Each structure stands twice: as C-alpha cells, then as structure tokens.
Amino acid sequence: MTGTDPQAGEPSPKEHNQGLARSLIRVALPRWRGKRYSLSKLFFNFYLLAMGSFVAIAFTADFVISTAQRGITDDYARRFMRGTITLIEDELFRQPRREWQKHLKEIDNKFSYKLGIVERMSLDRMLTPSQVIKLDAGDIAIDHDGDIMYHRLGTSSQVLVVGPLAANRNPELKDRLPLELRLRLLTWSLIGLIFAVALWFWIRPVWRDLEGLRQTALDLGDGHFEAVSPPVRTQLFAPLSDTMNSMAERIRQLLATHRELSCGISHELRTPIARMRFALEMLSETELREERERLWAMMEADLDELDQLIDTSLTYARFEREAPEAHFSSVKLAEWLTDEVDSVRLLGRQLEVTVNTKNLPENLFVDLDRKAMPYALRNLLRNAFKYAAKRISVDAELVGDNMRIHVDDDGIGIPPEEREHIFSAFTRLDRSRDRSTGGYGLGLAIARRVLELHGGTATADASPLGGARFTLTWKARQ
C-alpha cells in the first residue's frame, strides 16, 4: 500500500460521495412501503418543499419591503413621538440640570417604555453618520433597529433616550409575547393549516393515479400485457396513462405479430426444406446426369423460395414493428403508374396487362412515398399474375379528394366473406388455386400496411372482368 491509499475499513471518497447521493435521494423521493408508494411520505415531502419555499419567499419579500420602507417608517415614528419628546423636554427644562436624572425617573414611571439621559459623545459609535447629523441638528435620531429614539436637550451635551419602544424589549412586559409576534404566529398557523388541507385533497388523487400506474407497470413487467392503466383522476397523469396504454397495446400487437410470423414462417419453411432433403437423398442414389441436373435445379428453386420468404417476412415485420416515417414526394401519377407496371410486366408471362389513366386529370401530380408505395402495387400485381386467366387491368381515378388504383384480374374471384380476412398475414384461401400457385400470404398484408402509412387502405371486391379487384385508396395531396 502507498501513503495515499485509504486505510482498511475507511470508505473511499467515491464511495462517500455515492453514499451522500443515495442519502439525498432517499430524503427527496417518497419511499415505498410494502411495494407501495407511501402517501404520508409523499404528502410531507410536497408539504415541506412547498411550505418551506413559500415561507422563504415570504420572509425575503418582507425583508425587502421592510428595508425599502424603513425611511418611511422612521419618519412616521418621528412625527408620532415628536410631541411626547417635546413635552418631556419642556418638563426637564423647568427643573435645574442637576435634578434632570431624578425628575426623569419620576416621569419614567408614567410610561411603559424606558426614559434616560446619556452624554452626546457616547452615541458616535451607536448611530450611523446620517443619524448623528440629525441629532446634532436638533432632530430626532433613531437607531438601526428603529426602536430607540435620541433627542438632544437644547444645546447641552446631554441627550434624551426614549425606548426601547417594542414591548418585547421592555422588562415590564417580558412575560408576554409581543402582539406582532402573536399575529404572525396566528397568521402562519392558519396559512399552514389551510395549505395542508388543500395539499391533501390535491395529493391524494395524484397518489392514487401514481399507484395505479405503478401497478400497471408491474403487471406489464410480469408479462401480463392485457393489463390496462386505470382511469386517472387528475389531468397531470392523463398523458402518461394514455402513453402506457398505447405502449401496452403496441406490445400486444408486436407479440401477436411475432407469434404470427413464427408460426407462419415455421409452417412455410417445412415444404421447401422437405423437398430439398428429398432431392439430396435422390441425388446420392442416381448416376444419371440429367436427373442430377434436374434435382440441382429443384434445390436451387427451393433456395430461391426460402430467400424470397425471408425477404418478404422481414419486410412485413418492419412494417408491423414500427411504421416507417413517410417521405412524400410529388409525382406525375400517370407516368409513375405506367413505369411501375412495366417494371413487373415480364412476370405476367403471356397475360395481357393494360394500364388505364384516362380518368385522371391531365398532368395530375400527387404526393406519395416513392419507396413504400411500389411495395403495395407490385404485391397486388404479383397476386393478379398468379390467379389471372388471360387478362389484368390497372385503372386509376380521382374520386373527390381520394386517389384510387384498381388492379383487376379475370380469375375466379374471392368470396365476399373472405375479402377482409385475406389482408391478414399468412392467410391464404383454402382453395385449390392457392395450393398450386404457392405464396406466403404476406403480400396483401404488406400492401395494407403501406396504404395505412399513406393514411389510406387496401380493399378487395369483385372485378368487372369476373375475377378479383384490389383497390388502393389514399388521400390525394395535389
């Protein structure tokens, strides 16, 4: 050990500072008692803090006001006592100077405050220079406390002393509290009592709301995500309660999405993995080059399917986890729609794909997210490519303030009772065409999430071509 090392058993400066900080926190914050907030502790903390601040402000204001009014008060005291002092002075001048002390004692018995005579030279250190000037000029001088008055008796070297005037500085009244002090005590007692009652009625609802929010947070922490924050009694915690309920609802949605994705992906993974395992077994048993190439092609297709499943699942999870911030830009809708359809037209094989923008106003510009909106449109087109027989039509129209894009196919359509359900993740209709065409049931779910990002929605209906119609609708910002 070096000479600077702390001795054994002594706390280091860092530990001492941490202990001091913990002590201050324990004093400032209400402690829990039995895993509950202590109402009494919370009340007294608020009461002492508020009342202490109020008293400090009141005393500071009283000091400032008293200091500012000292000159006014002194002038009032001089005018109030000038007649009494003049009468005492006249009474003394009727007596020989050697009899002044004796006669003053007789006069003193008639007053409730003391009277005395001192030499002028003894007051130089007791009075301020300004008061000394007043004294020498024949005026009444007052000490710093404003409680003792001095008046020079004519041109003599003797000074009449009147006071202390305050009752608490008079020996005759020592057994009684001064009236001013009694009034102050009574006033502050009433203020403290009224403030305590008002604070109690304010702090109790706050404590109830705080305790309810704490219990809700504990339930959420224990995994009871169905817990809901109780209705608050004060507006102070209303935003916090709404935020906690929104958080709980979002957690429930994320958990549901997680379970949905886990179950769906695990189900979708089984088929390509099973085919790959079967192809590997067949590959080890065959010697024919053509058969080996066919099996290799099958495994490559299965790998592509797995890669597409992962990419689509991640896209859906991203939209479900948190809605991306929309970055709108103005586009000429007719050209944008034509370009997007042309970019995926090759996937339609021999299908006839038409784009109709005749119902749009000329040179119509709308605001949309050029990164997210293609997800929605392409997923609808891919869905149409799977089920269309010969023809697909993409139409755009402006209805009032709403922009609508319809994707129609001439397939066998969707039953009315299933048109809303198909926008849920991993949902595929239990029909033969779904088994033959494949897919994961995520495309339509992604399309709806994209439209919700734009403040709109995606819907399904019957198509004029005889199959299914999918419509993207959102508020057109022209």
N, C-alpha and C positions, 0 to 999 in steps of 0.2 A: 504493500500500500504506500502511496505517496502522501506527502504532507497535506495535499489538497483534497484527498479522498474523504468523504463523510465517514464518521465513526460508525461502528456497528451499532445498529438499533436506532440511529438517528435518521429521520426522513430526509431525502434529498430535496433541494429547492424545487425541482419539478414536481415531486410528489406533494410537497407542501402547497404549491400553487393549485394543483389539481384538487387537493382536499378542500382548499378555500373556495374554489369554484363550485364544488359539489355542495358545500355548506350554503353558499349564496343561493343556489338553485333550489335547495330544499326549503329555504325560507321564502323565496319568491313564489314558488309554484305550490298549488294545493296538493297535498299528499293523498294517496289512495288509501282507503281503509277497507280491508276486506274486498279488494279488487273493485272498489267503487270510489268515485270522487267524493271527498268529504265536503258536504255542504257547509258545515260550520267553518272549516278551514278556508274554503273559497270565499265565504262571506266576510270573514275577518281580514283576509288579505285585501279584498277590494275596499273594505271599510277603512282599514288603516291607511292604505295608499291614498284613497280619495280624500278622506278626512284630514290626513296629515298634509296633503298638498293644499287643501282648502285653508287650513289653519296657517300654513306658511305664507300663502298668498295674502291672507287677511292681515297677518301681522306685518308683512312687508309693506302692504298698502297703507296700513295705519301709521307705520313709522314714516313713510314718505309724506303722507298727508300732514302728520303732526309736525314734521320738520318744516314743511312748506308754510304751515300756519303759525309757527312759533312767534314770528313777529307780530301777527295779528292778535294772537292770544296775549302776548306781553303787553301790547298797547291797551287791550281791553282791561287787563288786570291793573295797569297803572291808573286808568280813568276810574275804575271801580274802587280802588283803595286810596286815591288821592285825598278825598275828603276826610277819611278816617285818620290818615297820617298827618294832615294839616291840623286837625283838631288836637291830636296828641302833641304835635309840635307847639301849638299855641299854649296848651296846658303846661308844658315844661317851661316855656319862656316866662310864665307867671311866677316861677319859682327860681330861687338862686341856683346857680350852676352846680354848687356843691350838694344841692338837695335833689338833683335830677335822678340819680340812681334810686334813691329812697322813694321818691314820688312815682317813678316809673313802675316800681314793684307794686305800689297801690293800684295803679291803673291796670297793670297786667292781670290782676285778679278778676277784672271785669271782662276780659277777653278769653276766648277759647284757644287762642294761639299765643305764643311767647312774644314778649317785647324785651328789647335790650339795647344797650349803648356800647359801641366799640370805637376805638380810635381809627381815624381815617387811614393811617399808614398801614394798618393790618389788613386792608382789603385789596392791596395791589395784586397780591397773588391769588386771591379768591375770585376776582371778577375779570372779565375779558376787557381788553382795552376800550372797546366801544362803551361798555357799561361804566367804566371808570370815568370816561368823558361825561356821560350823562350825570353821574354822581357829582362831579365837580361843578357841573353847570347848574346844580340845584334841582335836577330832575330826579325821578325815582329810578334806581338801578335794580335789576332783577338778576339773580344768579342763574347758572346754567340750567338747573332743574326747573326754573320758573316757580319756585316755591318760597323763596326768601326775598324780601324787599329791603332796600337800603335807601335812606334819605339823610342827606347832610343837614345838621341842625344849624341853620343860618350860615355864618362864616366861621364857625368854630371848627375845631379838629375832630369833633365827635359826630358819630353817625348813628342814627336811629335804625335799629334792626327789627323788622316785623316778620315773624314767621319762625319756623315753618308753618305754612298755611294748611297743608294737607293733614287730614285727620290721622292718617297712619303714622305721622312723624311727631304727633303731639303725645306726650306721656300720659295726659289725662284720658286719652281715648285708645290706649293700647289694647284693651280687651275687646275691641270691636273691629270688625272688618270694615275697611273703607267702603263707602256707598258705591264708588265707581267700580271697585273690585267685585262687590256683590252683584252689581248689574252685569258685569262682564261674565262672571261665573254662571249666572242665571241664563244669560243670552246664549252662551256657548253650550250649556247643557241642553237647552231646548233645541238648538240647531243640531247638536249631535244626535239627540233622540229622534227628531223628525227625519234626519238624513238616514239613520239606521233603519227606521221603519220603511222609508221609501226604497232604500237599497235592498232590503229583504224581499219586498214584493217584486223588485226587478231581478234580483239574482236567483230567486227560486225557479222561475221558468227557464232561465238560462242554464241552471244546473240540470234541470230535467232534460232539456234538449241535449246538453253535453253528455249526460249519462246515456241517453238513448242512442246517440251517435257512437259512443264508445262501445256499447253493447253490440250494435250493428257491425262495427269494425271487427270486434272479437268473433262474431259469427262468421263473417266473411273470411277472417284469418283461419278459422277452424274448418273451412271448406263448405259451410252452409251458404251457398251462393244464392239460394232462394230468399235469403233474408232481405228485408226492406226497411229502410230507415223510417221510424215512426213520424207522424205529422209533427212539425215543430210548432212551438207556441210563441216564438219570437222570430222576428224578421232577421235577426242577427245571424242565425244559423240556417236560414232558408236556402241560400245558395249552396252551402256545404251539404245540406241534406239532399238537394236535387243532384248535386255532383256525385254524391256517394251512390244514390240510386241509379244514376246513369252509368257509373262505373260498374256496379253490380250487374246491371243489365248487359253491359258490354262484355263482362267476364262470362256471363251465361251464354251469350252468343258465340264468343270465342271457343268456349268449351264444347258447345254443340257443333260448331264448325270443325273443331279438332276431332271429335268423335266421328262426325260425318266423313271427314277426309280419311281418317284412319280406317274406318270400316270399308269405305268405298275403294280406297287405293288397295287395301289388302285383298278385296274381292277381285278387283281388276287385274292385279298382279298375278293371280293364280293361273289364268288362262295362258298368257304368253310364256310364263315360266314352265308350265306343264308341257307346252308344245316344244320348248327348247330342250327340256330334259328328254322328251320322246325322240327328238331329232338327233341328239347326241348319242342315245342308245342305238338308233338305227345307223348312225354314221360309223360306229365302231363295228357294225356287223356286215356292212356292204363293201364290196370291192369295185362296184361299177362307178365309173367316173361321172356319168350323167346323174346317177342317183345321189352321189355325194354333193355334186353342184346344186341339185335341187334342195337337198337338206341344208346346205350352207345358205342358200337364198331364203329358205324358210326362217332360219335363225336370225339372219340379218333383218328380215321383216319384223320378227318379234322384238329385236333390239330397238328398231325404229319405233315400234309401238310403245315400248317401255319409255323411250326417251320422250315421245310425244305426251304420254300420260304424266310423266314427271313435270314437264314444262307447263302443261295445262293445269295441273294441280297447284303448282307454285303460283301461277297467275291468279287462279281463283282464291288461293289462300291470301295473297297480297291484297286483293280487293276486299276480302272478308275481314282481315286483321285490322286494317285501317284504310279508310277511304283516302286514296292519294289526293294530293292537292291538285285541283284542276288548273290547267294552264290554257286558257281560252285564247284563240286567235281567229281572226276574221278570214273566212274562205269563201270563194265563189262556189256555191253548193253544187251546181250542175256539173262543173268541171271536176270537182273533188269526188263526187259520187261516181262519175264515169271512170275516172282513174282507178278508184278503189275496186270497182267491179272488174275492170280489165286486168288488174294485178292477180286475181284469183280465177280468171275465166278458164285457164287451162285445166283446172281441177274438175271442171264440169264435163270433161270428155266430149261426147257428141251432143251434149244438151244445148238447146237453143236458149241463150241468155240475152235478154233485152233490157235496156235502160230507158225509162220514160221520164223526162224532166219538162215536158211541155206544160204541165200545170203550174210550174213555178214562175214567179215574176221574172222579167228579164233582168239579168245582172244582179241576181239576189245574192247578197253576202250575209252569212250567219256566223255566229261565234260558236266554236266547238273546240274540244281538246283533240288536237290532231294526232296525239299519241295514243289516247284511250279509245276514241270513237271507232277507229278501224277494227279494234278487237270485237266490238259488238257487231258491226256489219259483216265482217268476214266469218264470224261464227254462224250467223244466220245463213249466209251463202253456203258454207260447208254443210250445214244441216239440210239445206234445199238440194244440194248436189247429191246427197245420199238417197233422198226419197223421191226426187222428181222422176217422172217417166220420160218426158221429152222436152219440157219447156219450163223456163224460170223467168219471171218478170220482176224487175226492180223499179218501183214507181216512187216519186217524191212529190209532195204537195204541201202548200202552206194553208193551214186552216186557222183563220183568226191570227192569234199570236203563236200558235203551235206549229212546229215543224214535224212532218211525218214522213217516214220512209217505210214503204211496204215491200216485203220480199215474198212473192207468191210462187208456188210450185203446183204441178198438176198430179201430185201423188194421191194417196188415199186419204189424206187429211188427218185431223186429230179430233177425237170425240169431245164434245163440249165440257163434259165433267172432268176432263184431264188437261184442259188448256192452261189452267193456272198452275197445276201441280208440276208440269214439265220444266218450270223455271227453277225448281229446287235442284240442288247439287246431286249428282249421281242418280238422277231419276231418268229412267228410260221406260217407254211404254212396253207393256208385256205383250208384244206382238211379234209376229214372225219377221217383219222387216227390220226390227231393231236387232234381232239376233244375227241377221245376215249382214247388216251394214256396219255393225260394231259401234264404236264411240264410247264415251265415258259418262255422258250425261252432265258435262260441265260447261259446254259451250253456251247454252241458253242461260245458265246461271250467271256466267260472266257477262253476257250481253245485258242482263237486267242490272247488274251492279254498275256497269259503265253508264247506263242511262240514269240511274239514281245519282251518279256523280254529276250529271248534267241537269239534275232537277227534274227528270222525266221518268219514263218507264218503258218496258218492253212487254208487249201483249201478243197473244195468239188468237186466231179466229179462222173462219172458213174463207177459202180463197175463191175468187171468181173463176179461176182456172180449174177448180174442182178439188184441189188439194188443201194445203195449209197456208195460211197467211200470217206472217210475223211482222209486227209493226213497231218501229222505234219512234217514240214521241217525246219531244222536249221543247222547252220554251225557246223560241227563236229570238235571239238578240241581234236585231238588224242594225 
